[in-house]
């Protein structure tokens, strides 16, 4: 079972850049960039919660189980 973070797709749909998300959340730009990559192997739950609140999306939209 693989788990994938769909942040890149969501940002594209909403017309938000990675840099803008970093500014809105207070996360480092490198953190947002890493979460948009295909190589995410771990992430803090607090980070996912912050992203979901900022983008006004449910966690189910951000995470995909393959």
LINRABEL-V129274 format. One line per field, one symbol per residue. phi: phi as a letter, one per 30 degrees, with the letter a starting at -180 (. if undefined). burial: 1 if it has 24 or more other ideal C-beta (glycine too) atoms within 12 Angstrom, else 0. Layout:
phi = ???
burial = ???
This chain:
phi = .ccbccdeddddddicdddddeddciddedddedddddcdcaaddddddddddddhbdedddcbcc
burial = 000011110110000101001100101000110011000100100011011101101000011000
